[in-house]
Amino acid sequence: MTTAAEHRAAARQFIRYEKDKATKIATLTFDRPGKANTATIGMRMLFADYVHMANIDNDVKVLVIRGEGEDLGTGGDLPEHGDLYLNPNEDSNFLPDLEIDDPDVQYPPHTSFRYLHGLTDYYAKARSGNRPLQEFKKISIIEAKGYCYGWHFYQCADADMIISSDDALFGHPAFRYAGWGPRLWQWAEMMGIRKFSEMLFTGRPFTAKEMADCNFVNSVVPRDHLEAETAKYAKACSLTRPLDVVVVQKTFLELYKQHKGEYMGSLLTGFVEGVLPSMTDDVAEDLNLGNGVFDQGINNVVKARDQAYPPEWRLSRKGRAQP
């Protein structure tokens, strides 16, 4: 099994972190060619590291998060886990995800509730890389384009601002194969319960315009204007009040979010995700994580099921283009 240290080392080629001391603008870029910036275990670790580092760095006031290529990203790299979710054996564990490489640590048995919940509860913590932007006391801006799915959609919910290209699609494929994701509460808060319910129950992705209409996205521009629009917002934010004032502003907003239950929602979702093995199919051929999905390749299974939906509700650009 790959260790946490090995996951982290392998991921360094897929994330770039740069900062401009003069403007106090830092940029974090996902760059995993050929994989649509799908996030590995190590990438999530490094993302949490970089956000934490930028949070302390006196040379950073604004953090811009973006993706190289066509997409912001398509979520987590689920095949890394193979059958660890619903078909584990006595040797299965999530210790690398938890950044534990000590061979003396005994992971809970695969028959226990703690086997999966140990991971899903960890996903509620900032250090896991799922919600570090919630604790970030500087200004975060996401440059969204193409696919903004799964784990990358988590970050969109947590960022202060989203500047989007008009071709962006937002959502989570897990709504069609598991039924939930770690940021349910925050998505509902940011989109509004009515529109998020539609996304959750239909599993359909929302366009940039739809996300702007429900106040999730701040600005929508053509793809060729995206970088300039993001730079405009980042520069304006870097020129406003002193950094100490920004930290006070962000602390106020964090207190507001906690009053609204953001972290409680993370813990609740961790609990809900932990009972995934107890879910049963309505019919034998129904899609969930248990019926050999990982053997077939979860992307292939989701794509095949995607064809059953109206074209405008499909997850893939290719599928949406088909009549």
Protein Blocks (a to p, Z undefined) as FASTA:
>chain_A
ZZfklmmmmmmmmpccdddfklopacdddddehklopacfklmmmmmmmmmmmmmmmkbf
bdcdddehjbfbecjafklnmmmmmmccfkbccklmnopabfkbccddfkbmklmmmmmm
mmmpmklopmmmmmpcbdcddddehjaehjlmmmmmmmmbdcddfkbccddfklmmnopa
fklmmmmmmnopklmmmmmmnopacdfklmmmnomafbdcdfklmmmmmmmmmmmmmmmc
cfklmmmmmmmmmmmmmmnommmmmmmmmmmmmmmmmpccfbfkbccfknomlmnopklm
mmmmmmmpcfklpfbfklmmpZZ
